[in-house]
C-alpha cells in the first residue's frame, strides 16, 4: 500500500499544460516582444536600437502579412532563381551595350 505524496510533482506535471501545449499555443496565437534601447549622454542621443521579435507559426505569420522569407534568396529557391534570372538579364544587356561601343564592330541589326 502506498501513501500519496504531499510534495509537488517535479516540472509541473500536475499542471495540465506541458511544453508541447504551450508551444502549440504560442505558435498558433503568436507572441510579440518589443523593446527600445536608447543611450544618451547629456541629453544627446548617441544610440537607439529598436528590437522587435515575433514568434509564430508560418501560417500565422502569413495571415499577419509577414512573408519576407519568400523573397529572400538565401531562404527561398524561387527567390534565388528569380534573382539569378534578373542578374543574367542585366549582364546580357550590359554585354550588348559594351559590344556596341567596341571600335570596328558593326552595330547589330534587330531581328
C-alpha angles and dihedrals in degrees: 000000000000127000121221114256120242093206118098116253114257120259094013098282091157094055094086096230118088129188093269091055092049092048091048091051093048093049092045097049101025130225127235121200115186134174144153128219117200127181115196130179116196092339091310114122108229103169138007123186119184115199123197122174126179121187113191142123119275091251092051091047091051089048088056091050097255112134106135092135090068091065097039109102091208091060106029127056090203092053090047091051091048091050092050091049091050092046091048091052091049092050092049090050091049092048091051091052092048092049090052091053093050110112117244093020118121114230114258115252118231114250 
